[in-house]
């Protein structure tokens, strides 16, 4: 979806760009596209949490060392990866 939006928003010589031809609605289309992409990224992260959850999350390995059978009850249910760009952790690491 991101590549589709980038392709259609990009200026091309001698071709009409629908994103700029909509006038004031261009802003609404760009915001809707952004929210659709972010929503699909968050849905993927929440849906594939078992594959994305790593043992390096602080507290899980410590809880297992203290005698818990599994670390499922420790921490948040949905963990965002560091690569998620709208997370506070991403901004702290990069800025």
Secondary structure as a PSIPRED ss2 file (coil, helix, strand):
# PSIPRED VFORMAT (PSIPRED V4.0)

   1 X C   1.000  0.000  0.000
   2 X H   0.000  1.000  0.000
   3 X H   0.000  1.000  0.000
   4 X H   0.000  1.000  0.000
   5 X H   0.000  1.000  0.000
   6 X H   0.000  1.000  0.000
   7 X H   0.000  1.000  0.000
   8 X H   0.000  1.000  0.000
   9 X H   0.000  1.000  0.000
  10 X C   1.000  0.000  0.000
  11 X C   1.000  0.000  0.000
  12 X C   1.000  0.000  0.000
  13 X C   1.000  0.000  0.000
  14 X C   1.000  0.000  0.000
  15 X C   1.000  0.000  0.000
  16 X C   1.000  0.000  0.000
  17 X C   1.000  0.000  0.000
  18 X H   0.000  1.000  0.000
  19 X H   0.000  1.000  0.000
  20 X H   0.000  1.000  0.000
  21 X H   0.000  1.000  0.000
  22 X C   1.000  0.000  0.000
  23 X C   1.000  0.000  0.000
  24 X C   1.000  0.000  0.000
  25 X H   0.000  1.000  0.000
  26 X H   0.000  1.000  0.000
  27 X H   0.000  1.000  0.000
  28 X H   0.000  1.000  0.000
  29 X H   0.000  1.000  0.000
  30 X H   0.000  1.000  0.000
  31 X H   0.000  1.000  0.000
  32 X H   0.000  1.000  0.000
  33 X H   0.000  1.000  0.000
  34 X H   0.000  1.000  0.000
  35 X H   0.000  1.000  0.000
  36 X H   0.000  1.000  0.000
  37 X H   0.000  1.000  0.000
  38 X H   0.000  1.000  0.000
  39 X H   0.000  1.000  0.000
  40 X H   0.000  1.000  0.000
  41 X H   0.000  1.000  0.000
  42 X H   0.000  1.000  0.000
  43 X H   0.000  1.000  0.000
  44 X H   0.000  1.000  0.000
  45 X H   0.000  1.000  0.000
  46 X H   0.000  1.000  0.000
  47 X H   0.000  1.000  0.000
  48 X C   1.000  0.000  0.000
  49 X H   0.000  1.000  0.000
  50 X H   0.000  1.000  0.000
  51 X H   0.000  1.000  0.000
  52 X H   0.000  1.000  0.000
  53 X C   1.000  0.000  0.000
  54 X C   1.000  0.000  0.000
  55 X C   1.000  0.000  0.000
  56 X C   1.000  0.000  0.000
  57 X C   1.000  0.000  0.000
  58 X C   1.000  0.000  0.000
  59 X C   1.000  0.000  0.000
  60 X H   0.000  1.000  0.000
  61 X H   0.000  1.000  0.000
  62 X H   0.000  1.000  0.000
  63 X H   0.000  1.000  0.000
  64 X H   0.000  1.000  0.000
  65 X H   0.000  1.000  0.000
  66 X C   1.000  0.000  0.000
  67 X C   1.000  0.000  0.000
  68 X C   1.000  0.000  0.000
  69 X C   1.000  0.000  0.000
  70 X C   1.000  0.000  0.000
  71 X C   1.000  0.000  0.000
  72 X C   1.000  0.000  0.000
  73 X C   1.000  0.000  0.000
  74 X C   1.000  0.000  0.000
  75 X C   1.000  0.000  0.000
  76 X C   1.000  0.000  0.000
  77 X C   1.000  0.000  0.000
  78 X C   1.000  0.000  0.000
  79 X C   1.000  0.000  0.000
  80 X C   1.000  0.000  0.000
  81 X C   1.000  0.000  0.000
  82 X C   1.000  0.000  0.000
  83 X C   1.000  0.000  0.000
  84 X C   1.000  0.000  0.000
  85 X C   1.000  0.000  0.000
  86 X C   1.000  0.000  0.000
  87 X C   1.000  0.000  0.000
  88 X H   0.000  1.000  0.000
  89 X H   0.000  1.000  0.000
  90 X H   0.000  1.000  0.000
  91 X H   0.000  1.000  0.000
  92 X H   0.000  1.000  0.000
  93 X H   0.000  1.000  0.000
  94 X H   0.000  1.000  0.000
  95 X C   1.000  0.000  0.000
